[in-house]
């Protein structure tokens, strides 16, 4: 379907939980957050109803997010049920990768198409410091297993900051030369804890890479997201750049988000949207739910307000779902 600005909306990101097994410095306070009570989080049955209605409107691509989605018990069951819907062509997941090895067989059998893994350092000591809890070896094993299982292209999401990992840019580039990975550098957005760190533009990252490698634009279209892709002469996969700050891509935005407590969020930055949980738990019929979602999407904002520094939603990334 089209929103109020004529953009085709075909992509729904679903946060299945606000809980996470890590405490990454730019994402969550060290002591964690006030968690949503379990009874206020959408059940898998409620999520399935939303996806079913959204698929009637042309939503065909689903991404499962968190918090960390793999801390939600029974997640492969949800993935399998969503995959059964005739209008859904792809179900993917964004994860920190720490639990990927443990659940890989179940996810593969459920029909998960692809996986994106958030990883911001390849240094084991720094990884423990940044995540406050994590074991880098578990993530690296999960990455290799995802490649073996064919959940490709396996993408690594790298949020770059001056304080944490700007010095590791070439380490990630070289990893993408050793393994068939899409390495995606993402500009830090000023949400929650992220405001405490220094943003690095993708132009700065490209300049750093070009000191060591030629960057060759990819001729093929990769995915339906905002990343611009390149290769080095040695890349097995590609190098993507997602630039929400320096090169605003709101004019081609094709997505909406469902938070774990059932709020259909129309833009990552704004509070704009509608509480679908209220309708789901008051006996709404499927046809009416589809109409409610359709009307809400028509109110999607034209652009975010990060650059103008307008007041945002106020929630941190683990509560929104990325």
C-alpha positions as CSV (number, residue, x, y, z in Angstrom):
1,X,0.0,0.0,0.0
2,X,1.0,3.7,-0.3
3,X,1.3,6.1,2.6
4,X,0.2,9.7,2.5
5,X,3.4,10.7,0.6
6,X,3.1,8.0,-2.1
7,X,5.7,5.7,-0.7
8,X,5.1,2.0,-1.1
9,X,5.1,0.4,2.3
10,X,5.9,-3.3,2.1
11,X,8.2,-4.0,5.1
12,X,7.2,-4.6,8.7
13,X,9.8,-4.8,11.5
14,X,8.5,-6.6,14.6
15,X,10.0,-6.3,18.0
16,X,9.1,-9.5,19.9
17,X,10.6,-8.4,23.2
18,X,12.3,-5.5,24.9
19,X,14.6,-7.9,26.8
20,X,18.2,-8.4,25.9
21,X,21.0,-10.7,27.1
22,X,23.6,-7.9,26.5
23,X,24.0,-4.3,27.8
24,X,25.7,-2.6,24.8
25,X,27.0,0.8,25.9
26,X,25.3,2.9,23.1
27,X,22.0,1.0,23.3
28,X,21.1,0.3,27.0
29,X,22.1,1.6,30.4
30,X,24.4,-0.7,32.4
31,X,21.7,-1.4,34.9
32,X,19.2,-2.2,32.2
33,X,15.8,-0.6,31.7
34,X,12.3,-0.9,33.3
35,X,11.0,-3.9,31.4
36,X,7.5,-4.2,30.0
37,X,5.5,-6.7,32.1
38,X,5.1,-10.0,30.3
39,X,1.3,-9.7,30.1
40,X,1.7,-6.3,28.2
41,X,3.9,-7.8,25.5
42,X,2.0,-9.1,22.4
43,X,1.5,-12.9,22.3
44,X,2.7,-14.8,19.2
45,X,-1.0,-15.2,18.3
46,X,-1.5,-11.4,18.4
47,X,1.6,-10.8,16.4
48,X,0.4,-13.3,13.8
49,X,-2.9,-11.5,13.5
50,X,-1.2,-8.2,12.8
51,X,1.1,-9.7,10.2
52,X,-1.8,-11.5,8.5
53,X,-3.8,-8.2,8.3
54,X,-0.7,-6.3,7.2
55,X,0.0,-8.8,4.4
56,X,-3.5,-8.0,3.0
57,X,-2.2,-4.5,2.5
58,X,0.9,-5.5,0.6
59,X,3.4,-6.1,3.5
60,X,5.5,-8.9,2.2
61,X,8.8,-8.6,4.1
62,X,9.1,-9.2,7.8
63,X,12.1,-8.6,10.1
64,X,12.1,-10.0,13.6
65,X,13.9,-7.8,16.1
66,X,14.1,-7.2,19.9
67,X,15.7,-6.3,22.3
68,X,17.3,-9.6,21.5
69,X,14.7,-11.7,19.7
70,X,16.3,-15.0,20.6
71,X,15.6,-14.5,24.3
72,X,11.9,-14.9,23.5
73,X,11.0,-18.6,24.1
74,X,9.5,-20.3,21.1
75,X,10.5,-17.8,18.5
76,X,10.9,-20.4,15.7
77,X,7.2,-21.3,16.1
78,X,6.3,-17.7,15.3
79,X,8.6,-17.6,12.3
80,X,7.1,-20.8,10.9
81,X,3.6,-19.5,11.3
82,X,4.4,-16.1,9.6
83,X,6.2,-18.0,6.7
84,X,3.0,-19.9,6.1
85,X,1.1,-16.8,5.1
86,X,0.8,-16.6,1.3
87,X,1.6,-12.9,1.0
88,X,4.9,-13.1,2.9
89,X,7.9,-13.6,0.7
90,X,10.7,-13.2,3.3
91,X,11.2,-13.4,7.1
92,X,14.6,-12.3,8.4
93,X,15.9,-11.5,11.8
94,X,18.3,-9.0,13.4
95,X,20.2,-10.4,16.4
96,X,23.3,-9.8,18.5
97,X,24.4,-13.3,17.5
98,X,25.2,-14.5,21.0
99,X,22.4,-17.1,21.0
100,X,22.5,-17.9,17.2
101,X,24.6,-21.0,17.5
102,X,22.2,-22.5,20.1
103,X,19.1,-21.9,18.1
104,X,20.3,-22.2,14.5
105,X,18.8,-25.6,13.7
106,X,15.4,-24.6,14.9
107,X,15.5,-21.3,13.0
108,X,16.6,-23.1,9.8
109,X,13.8,-25.6,10.1
110,X,11.3,-22.8,10.7
111,X,12.2,-21.3,7.4
112,X,14.1,-18.1,8.4
113,X,15.4,-16.6,5.2
114,X,18.2,-14.3,6.4
115,X,20.0,-13.0,9.4
116,X,21.6,-9.6,10.2
117,X,24.1,-9.7,13.1
118,X,24.9,-6.6,15.1
119,X,28.6,-6.5,15.8
120,X,30.6,-3.4,16.6
121,X,34.1,-4.7,17.4
122,X,36.3,-7.7,16.5
123,X,38.5,-7.3,19.6
124,X,37.5,-9.8,22.3
125,X,38.4,-7.6,25.3
126,X,36.7,-4.5,23.8
127,X,33.6,-6.6,22.9
128,X,33.3,-7.6,26.5
129,X,33.6,-4.0,27.6
130,X,31.2,-2.7,25.0
131,X,28.5,-5.3,25.6
132,X,29.3,-5.6,29.3
133,X,28.3,-9.3,29.2
134,X,29.2,-10.8,25.8
135,X,31.5,-13.5,24.4
136,X,32.8,-12.6,21.0
137,X,33.7,-16.3,20.2
138,X,30.0,-17.3,20.4
139,X,29.1,-14.6,17.9
140,X,31.8,-15.5,15.5
141,X,30.7,-19.2,15.6
142,X,27.1,-18.1,15.0
143,X,28.2,-16.1,12.0
144,X,30.0,-19.0,10.4
145,X,27.1,-21.3,11.1
146,X,24.6,-18.9,9.5
147,X,26.8,-18.9,6.4
148,X,26.9,-22.7,6.4
149,X,23.1,-23.0,6.8
150,X,22.6,-20.7,3.8
151,X,20.9,-17.8,5.6
152,X,22.5,-15.5,3.1
153,X,23.5,-12.9,2.5
154,X,24.6,-12.8,6.1
155,X,24.9,-9.1,7.0
156,X,26.9,-7.6,9.8
157,X,25.6,-4.3,11.1
158,X,28.4,-2.1,12.4
159,X,27.4,1.1,14.2
160,X,30.5,3.3,14.1
161,X,31.5,5.7,16.8
162,X,34.7,7.6,17.4
163,X,35.1,6.2,20.9
164,X,34.5,2.5,20.2
165,X,35.4,1.2,16.8
166,X,36.4,3.8,14.2
167,X,39.9,2.4,14.4
168,X,38.6,-1.1,13.4
169,X,37.1,-0.1,10.0
170,X,39.7,-2.1,8.0
171,X,39.4,-5.1,10.3
172,X,35.7,-5.4,9.3
173,X,36.6,-4.8,5.6
174,X,39.1,-7.6,5.8
175,X,36.6,-9.9,7.5
176,X,34.4,-9.4,4.4
177,X,37.3,-10.4,2.3
178,X,37.8,-13.6,4.3
179,X,34.1,-14.6,4.5
180,X,31.1,-14.1,2.2
181,X,29.6,-11.3,4.4
182,X,27.9,-8.0,3.7
183,X,29.5,-5.6,6.1
184,X,27.2,-2.7,6.7
185,X,28.5,0.5,8.3
186,X,25.6,2.4,10.0
187,X,25.8,6.0,11.2
188,X,24.9,6.3,14.8
189,X,21.5,7.9,15.4
190,X,21.0,10.1,18.5
191,X,18.6,7.8,20.3
192,X,18.8,7.1,24.1
193,X,22.3,6.1,25.2
194,X,23.6,6.8,21.6
195,X,23.6,10.5,22.4
196,X,26.7,9.9,24.6
197,X,28.9,8.9,21.7
198,X,30.4,10.7,18.7
199,X,28.8,10.2,15.4
200,X,31.0,9.3,12.4
201,X,29.7,10.0,8.9
202,X,29.9,7.3,6.2
203,X,31.9,9.7,4.1
204,X,34.6,9.6,6.8
205,X,34.4,5.8,6.8
206,X,34.8,5.7,3.0
207,X,37.8,8.0,3.2
208,X,39.4,5.7,5.8
209,X,38.8,2.6,3.6
210,X,40.1,4.3,0.5
211,X,43.5,4.7,2.1
212,X,43.9,1.0,1.9
213,X,41.4,-0.3,-0.7
214,X,39.6,0.7,-3.9
215,X,35.8,1.0,-3.3
216,X,33.9,-0.3,-6.4
217,X,30.1,0.5,-6.6
218,X,28.0,-2.7,-6.8
219,X,26.0,-2.8,-10.0
220,X,23.4,-5.2,-8.7
221,X,20.5,-4.1,-6.4
222,X,20.9,-5.7,-3.0
223,X,17.8,-5.8,-0.8
224,X,15.1,-3.2,-0.4
225,X,16.7,-1.1,2.3
226,X,18.6,2.2,2.3
227,X,22.1,0.8,2.1
228,X,24.4,1.8,-0.7
229,X,26.8,-1.1,-1.6
230,X,30.4,-1.3,-2.7
231,X,33.1,-3.9,-3.0
232,X,36.9,-4.0,-2.7
233,X,38.8,-6.0,-5.3
234,X,39.0,-8.8,-2.7
235,X,35.5,-8.8,-1.2
236,X,33.6,-12.0,-1.0
237,X,30.4,-10.1,-0.1
238,X,30.0,-6.4,-0.1
239,X,30.4,-3.2,2.0
240,X,27.2,-1.3,2.7
241,X,26.7,2.2,4.0
242,X,23.5,3.2,5.8
243,X,23.5,7.0,6.3
244,X,20.4,8.2,8.1
245,X,22.3,11.3,9.4
246,X,24.4,12.5,6.5
247,X,22.2,11.3,3.6
248,X,18.6,11.3,4.7
249,X,16.7,8.5,2.9
250,X,13.2,9.2,4.3
251,X,11.8,9.8,0.7
252,X,12.2,6.1,-0.1
253,X,11.4,4.7,3.3
254,X,9.3,1.5,2.9
255,X,8.8,0.4,6.5
256,X,6.8,0.6,9.7
257,X,7.5,-1.0,13.1
258,X,5.5,-3.0,15.6
259,X,6.9,-2.6,19.1
260,X,6.8,-5.5,21.6
261,X,3.8,-3.9,23.4
262,X,1.8,-3.6,20.3
263,X,2.3,0.0,19.1
264,X,2.5,0.4,15.3
265,X,5.3,2.9,15.0
266,X,5.4,4.7,11.7
267,X,8.9,6.3,12.0
268,X,11.9,5.3,14.1
269,X,12.1,8.9,15.4
270,X,8.6,10.0,16.1
271,X,5.8,8.8,18.5
272,X,3.4,8.8,15.6
273,X,1.4,5.6,15.3
274,X,-1.4,3.6,16.9
275,X,-1.8,1.1,19.7
276,X,-2.9,-2.1,18.0
277,X,-2.9,-4.0,21.3
278,X,-6.0,-2.1,22.5
279,X,-7.9,-3.3,19.4
280,X,-6.5,-6.8,19.5
281,X,-7.6,-7.3,23.1
282,X,-11.1,-5.8,22.6
283,X,-12.3,-8.3,20.0
284,X,-11.4,-6.5,16.8
285,X,-12.3,-8.5,13.6
286,X,-9.6,-9.3,11.0
287,X,-11.2,-7.1,8.4
288,X,-11.4,-4.1,10.8
289,X,-7.9,-4.6,11.9
290,X,-6.7,-4.4,8.3
291,X,-8.6,-1.2,7.9
292,X,-7.1,0.3,11.1
293,X,-3.5,-0.5,10.0
294,X,-4.2,0.9,6.5
295,X,-5.5,4.2,8.0
296,X,-2.5,4.4,10.4
297,X,0.1,3.9,7.6
298,X,-1.5,6.8,5.7
299,X,-0.3,9.0,8.6
300,X,3.4,8.1,8.3
301,X,5.6,11.2,8.7
302,X,7.4,12.6,5.7
303,X,10.8,12.5,7.5
304,X,12.6,12.0,10.8
305,X,13.8,14.9,12.9
306,X,17.3,13.7,13.9
307,X,19.2,16.3,11.9
308,X,17.0,19.2,13.1
309,X,17.3,17.7,16.6
310,X,13.6,17.9,17.2
311,X,12.3,16.0,20.3
312,X,12.0,12.3,19.5
313,X,10.0,9.4,20.9
314,X,12.2,9.2,24.0
315,X,12.5,5.5,24.1
316,X,15.9,3.7,23.6
317,X,16.6,1.4,20.7
318,X,16.0,-1.9,22.7
319,X,12.5,-0.6,23.4
320,X,11.8,0.4,19.8
321,X,13.2,-2.6,17.9
322,X,15.6,-0.8,15.6
